[in-house]
Amino acid sequence: MKVDLFDFDLPQESIALRPARPRDSARMLVVPGGETMRDQIVRDLPQCLRAGDVLVFNDTRVIPAQLDGRRVSATGEAKIGATLHKRIDLRRWQAFIRNAKRLRKGDTIEFGGEVTAIAEQRHDDGSFTLAFDGDQPVEVLLERAGRMPLPPYIAGKRPTDEQDKQDYQTIFAKEDGAVAAPTAALHFTPELLAALDEAGIIRETLTLHVGAGTFLPVKADDTDDHQMHAEWGRIEPEVADRLNAARAAGGRIISVGTTSLRLLESAAREDGVIEPFADDTSIFITPGYRFRAIDGLMTNFHLPKSTLFMLVSALMGTDRMQQAYAHAIEHNYRFYSYGDSSLLLP
């Protein structure tokens, strides 16, 4: 399938650089299958769902995975930037490197705060395995030397600041390991959760550690030639049991974010039963995919020609999503991680 089918023109002023305040005041475009789209706001969500429906959240926590340092080697020094991408073990992470042409296997990188790492291995995609010195968990080291890894379309327009430490974290965040936020859940507040509870909407959580690969552009001309990045996720057995029971009782499974959706679909059998899961997933969802685990999706607005726009097009149809995005642009919806939301109900 040609990647150009998923292109659209997005004005730069549509990219949100800060979130809505309060979070649940963000706008929400409701896109039902075959019905008229509706302009609402996130705090209307309880009225858009039914008692017995299940919202599935990702409880991953964003770590300060952006590092700036300098290479120290026999050939001299060089500035090196690193974005941690995927944990390998307690001391080692795979990382995308800025100024990678100046880094060689075996080089030492000093990141400040007495945090150093060895460039242990270079991978085919240009990333490196970094082995951190010491015996503390890498997450502890990052609190000293790292900063929040804002997406490039925000970080390229303004510097990261203290406010981002709160803004770029969901209220569900508890499992350290993500280098990008599950942004659909950034809209939720305690007040909205209370309203959902009162409306009989069920909540469940799973864990998918979002990697920096989620921001990698699709460079291939055809979707068949794109290599999807892998991310680690977990669905506990009791969560899978409750999801299956809710669906059997007539409730809909509504994924809050594409990360939750990808993990649920990775864990689902052909008959739609969701099984426990604890593994990497590199599922790549494009039009023609038959959804098994979910009945709807709440998600922000995504980049042109991105794997995430392909995913929502698979759920709702490419023409329908092009219409929805054209509506969003015309009516000044805010795009991307800090932007507005959509509720897709095929």
Beta strands, then each sheet from edge to edge (+ up, - down):
strand 1: 27-32
strand 2: 38-41
strand 3: 54-58
strand 4: 60-62
strand 5: 66-73
strand 6: 76-87
strand 7: 92-98
strand 8: 108-110
strand 9: 116-122
strand 10: 128-132
strand 11: 175-178
strand 12: 202-208
strand 13: 231-235
strand 14: 253-256
strand 15: 277-281
strand 16: 296-300
strand 17: 341-345
sheet 1: 2+ 1- 17- 16+ 14+ 3+ 12+ 13- 15+
sheet 2: 4+ 11+
sheet 3: 5+ 6- 7+ 10- 9+ 8- 5+
end
